[in-house]
Structures are given as C-alpha cells and as structure tokens.
Amino acid sequence: MRISLLDEPVGKKAKKFLSACLQIADILTSTEEWIALPEYEFLYE
C-alpha cells in the first residue's frame, strides 16, 4: 500500500502518520467482513 509519493517519510510526525495509516489498513483488511468480500472483478493500475 502506498500512501506517500516519497519512499521514506520525512520527519517524526510523517513517520507516525504513515505508521498509523498502515496499522488501520491492516486492522480493516484482517476482519472477517473484509475477507468475506469477493475478489475484484476488474483490476485497475
């Protein structure tokens, strides 16, 4: 998952923000409801 245009966050606050975003994404995608969703029919780049 990409949140930033930069490869590495710049600054302590940016690092904490990106870490929180990734943790939220992990929490959401590990729920039974998320796992029960069907696979994407069309993939976009």
JOZITA-V749029 format. One record per pair of residues at least 4 apart in sequence whose ideal C-beta (glycine too) atoms are under 7 Angstrom apart, sorted by the first residue. I is the first residue (numbers start at 0). J is the second residue. Records with the same first field share a line. If there is no record, write none. Layout:
I=J ; J
This chain:
0=21 ; 24
2=17 ; 20
3=8 ; 17
5=9
8=13 ; 14 ; 17
9=13
10=14
11=15
12=16
13=17
14=18
15=19
16=20
17=21
18=22
19=23
20=24
21=25
22=26
23=27
24=28
25=29
27=33
28=33
30=34
31=35
